């Protein structure tokens, strides 16, 4: 029989309640959900999901700057959705 050990961690009461509600709907306890997370993390050798800052990459930043430039340029022709669809059909 496998042995277990205890793990104590402080958690925001609201987050705990929301998590327990979610995992109960999935048919498991919060403890089971934590074990699922830990087993998956060990299997993949890290977080089982992307962990990163929500910062756009260089290409996205360049596209955003270009869109701003185009939006402010009075020489750029503006299209309605209907006009744009007609242009695409040509």
N, C-alpha and C positions, 0 to 999 in steps of 0.2 A: 504494500500500500504506500502511495506517495505521501511524503510529509509536506506540510505547508508552514509558512512563517507569516507573522503579522506584519502589516505595513500601515503606519499611521501617518495621515497627511491632513493638514488643515485646508479647507475648501470653503469658498463663499457659499453660504446657505442657499441663496437663490440658484446659483449654478448647480449645486447638488440636487436640489428639488427638480430643476428642469432636466438634468441628466437622468435622474431616477425615473422620471415620467417617460422620457424617451426610451430608455433601455427596458423598462417594464413593458412598453408597447411592443418592443422587439422580442419579448419573452425571456429577458435575462435581468439579473440584478446588476447594480453598479459594480460590485466586486467582480462579477463574471465579465462585464464589459472591459474593465481595467485589465484583467488577465488576457482577454482577447487582444487588446492593444499591445500588451507587453510581448505576447507570443509572436505576433506579427512583426513587431519591431526587431525581435531577435532573429526571426527568419530572414528578413530583408536586410538586416545589418544597419538599421537606422530607423528614422521615422517612417511609418507606412503611408506617408503623404508628404507633399511638398511643404517645407517650412522655409519661408523667405519673407523678406520685406516686400510690401506691396509697392514696389518701385518699378516704373516702366523701364524697359531696356533701351539702349541707345537708338535702335531703329524706330521704336515706338515714339520716343521723345522727338526724333527728327520728323516723323510723320505728323505729330501734333503741332510742331512749330510751322511746318509747311501748311497745314490746314489753317492755322491762324493767319499766316501771311496771305494765303489765297482769299480768306474771308474778308480781309481788310483792303484788298487790292481792287480799286474801282474799275480797273481795266479787265478784270476777269468777269466773263459773262455768267450771270446767274440763271439757273433753270428751275422751273417748277418741276414737280415729280412727273407730271404729264409730258412736259417739254423734254425732260431727260429721257423718258421712255421712247419718245418719238425719235430723238437723236440716236439712241441705241439701235433702233430698227433700221436706220439708214445704212 
